[in-house]
Amino acid sequence: MEQKKLLCMIQQVGFYLVDLSLYLDTHPDCKDALERLNYLSVKLKALRKEYVSNYGPLTNFGLEPAECWDQWVSEPWPWEREAN
């Protein structure tokens, strides 16, 4: 998948997960929301794994190991656009 499209999907699914988490704070017995949260959590993990394997780390710590520190800083940051 194209890098920009993949990053956009990661952001969208992440936002949806935050929204579902907030909803579940006030509706803890909603099984549909919990099922959706679990489904999207697995999807987000797969999307992040695909991104990291194709384009490098999304963060500078914690989720995936980097080959070297330069790998993180030598590429454009995930939010940088071609116009900048």
Secondary structure, 3 states (H helix, E strand, C coil): CCHHHHHHHHHHHHHHHHHHHHHHHHCCCCHHHHHHHHHHHHHHHHHHHHHHHHHCCCCCCCCCCCCCHHHHHHCCCCCCCCCC
